[in-house]
Amino acid sequence: MENDSTYRVRTLVEEDIPQIVDLFNKNKVYQFQDGAALTSEDFCLTMAIKETSHFYVLEKNGKIIGTTAFFKFITFGALPLNESYSGFLLIDVEHRTGAAISLLHKEVLFDIVNCDFHTHFTEISRYNKASLTLSKRNGFSKFEGSYEDVNHCYLLRSSLPKVLKAFKFTGDLESKYDINTFKIIEQTDAADISTLLTEISGKKMIYRCFSKAHYPFDIQLDLFRLYIFKENNRYYLKCEFYSEQVYFVKARVGNFKYVKLSRKKNQIAIKKVTLNFLIQGVVYTEIGEIKVQLHYRQPANEKMNIHLNQSMFSYRLIVNRSNGSLLFVKNDRPFIEDTYLLFALPEDVRFLVEEYENRIIIRCIGEHLDIHKVIELHPNKFEARYYIKELPDENRGKVLKYGMKILEQDYLIQEEGTPFPYVPGQLPNELDDFVSMKQFKISDLCYLIISEKLKLTYSTQNPAANQMQYRPLSFIKLDNYKNIRVDYSIKFEKKETQNFNMNLREFREVNINWKSIKNVTAYTAMEASAVNYHLDQKRSPLFYRMDKDEGKVYIGDNKNITFPYKVLEFSWTCSSHVEAWIHDAFYAYKNRGPIWEARDNILIVDRGKNHCFSITAEQGRIYSFKENNKIMMRCVIPNASNVQQFIHFKQLKREEKNNEQNL
């Protein structure tokens, strides 16, 4: 029987990289669409771009059989310095035993105390039941900022790091509360407060903490409870004594003197504090001491976006005050996001905007940080340049990223030669978790947004590529920041795109098989997006009515609430081989593949049943993906008087004489 001595967990060294790349290729993870194997160059660039802080390897008898890592950057952007993502969790298919997984989990769990982050995020596929179960052991749960992305991954959050850093046992308490037995039973989130129910040596411990705090503000053991609370606009520290073994508590706020809490005086007022303060304490017992750290940090007011007075090529300009991105907006819907420099920033940075005629300056200011982004606006061109005035020393040698995002799927990409449509999971040759070194080149990249009849040309002097959902992603290594050059331009042109509508003359309309349309629901929505934001947001149901003769499903209203969108959700029973028409060709759905977005209409062909299914949502979006023998559909239409409030269905079948021809 194997034991822990067979295994060893340690951090990555450079000599491990070829073995790790071979492990990924062997297990067919992080594989690009073109079938090319991962290379050591891909691995090194990915680790730099993702700002990987810790990479762990699991060895068995000297051979690497598992990995996991902490990093700062994913497709949705970069986290602050004191937060982290985790990923690259893999156990070799030949060694997936409980012992291997448990040891990797335990060793990394306890090393979190030595990491410089207080909050931990991860993305896990909702189809990966084993990883979802394992993540609960690390305290991961959904929270108010959780989403489900186009690849069906949930964003989950854990406050475990701040809990493990909050206490330390000494004396005989170390054996009474054996840290090796520590485990999380449950984490729940309400508003901005997480509550963690844990167990250590069979005894329950409860923690409550704010999301941006470094430690809990409330700790409860079987011996005592020490916590901060607010009453009548004043703050207090209180200790509740549960055991005669506890003598007293000494605590201090910041650098002030220690004060004593006893049974006779178990509460003190906290004076001269802001909404962000730390408390250090020592709990004295007859068998040892418990060192405790508390952090009270209420969330700041939500940062409002800055609406600029100028426009660019008929698009309104808005600066996202949270991350400095510049949004190009039409009809209250952002189409393009021009990112600010992407790297892990200090926690309390601010983005300030100065606006002049045909010129915008966006400043990023924080501790030892001062970056100016100067934007020049021309009639059909946008030029930007960064000036880095000051940068924290720990950023020297890092890779800075920047780029653009197109915030819908209805566009073409032109890398070399003929443009091709964006088909998530198939085109372009990209992954969310890895970058391909060979894709990065110094050349112009073009995009055609079909609905806007708009061509964008992105030019920069640094390597750029269509990777990680950025269009494009560019990077530069930060050696001497005073000498680096980061500038780029985006050219706007009106451009008609040839419309390749599917020729349906060989098809005839047939009666819809309504029995194949199942799980129909209608509800309100605040946005139309392939990403399902605000998972905890309550959906208000709407009435719907099927007119089977007309092939329409009418969506009702809700007079009690105001909402911008209506949603009709349903599944359509299909065979194993189903395709959707995207721009100029049919593309096959992959089982549990990415969510595809269509504007106004989608045409789906079921090869196994030799018929087509057409769905129309006026001025709406249609989101679809395949799950086993069903196509899962979500139709979103504006809740507006000038938009028809129904979804139109058609079923088509090719004439029998043409059955042998390809659709």
Beta strands, then each sheet from edge to edge (+ up, - down):
strand 1: 7-11
strand 2: 54-60
strand 3: 63-71
strand 4: 73-74
strand 5: 77-78
strand 6: 83-91
strand 7: 119-125
strand 8: 147-148
strand 9: 153-158
strand 10: 167-169
strand 11: 183-190
strand 12: 193-200
strand 13: 203-210
strand 14: 218-220
strand 15: 224-231
strand 16: 234-241
strand 17: 246-253
strand 18: 259-261
strand 19: 267-270
strand 20: 276-285
strand 21: 288-297
strand 22: 306-312
strand 23: 315-319
strand 24: 326-330
strand 25: 333-338
strand 26: 350-356
strand 27: 359-366
strand 28: 369-377
strand 29: 381-390
strand 30: 399-406
strand 31: 411-414
strand 32: 420-421
strand 33: 445-449
strand 34: 454-460
strand 35: 464-465
strand 36: 473-477
strand 37: 487-494
strand 38: 507-510
strand 39: 517-525
strand 40: 532-533
strand 41: 544-547
strand 42: 552-555
strand 43: 565-573
strand 44: 578-582
strand 45: 585-588
strand 46: 596-606
strand 47: 611-627
strand 48: 630-638
strand 49: 646-654
sheet 1: 1+ 2- 3+ 6- 7- 9+
sheet 2: 4+ 5-
sheet 3: 8+ 40-
sheet 4: 10+ 21- 20+ 17- 18+
sheet 5: 11+ 12- 13+ 14- 15+ 16- 19+
sheet 6: 22+ 23- 24+ 25- 30+ 36- 35+
sheet 7: 26+ 27- 28+ 29- 37+ 34- 33+ 31- 32+
sheet 8: 38+ 49- 42+ 41-
sheet 9: 38+ 49- 47+ 46- 44+ 45-
sheet 10: 38+ 49- 47+ 48- 43+ 39-
end
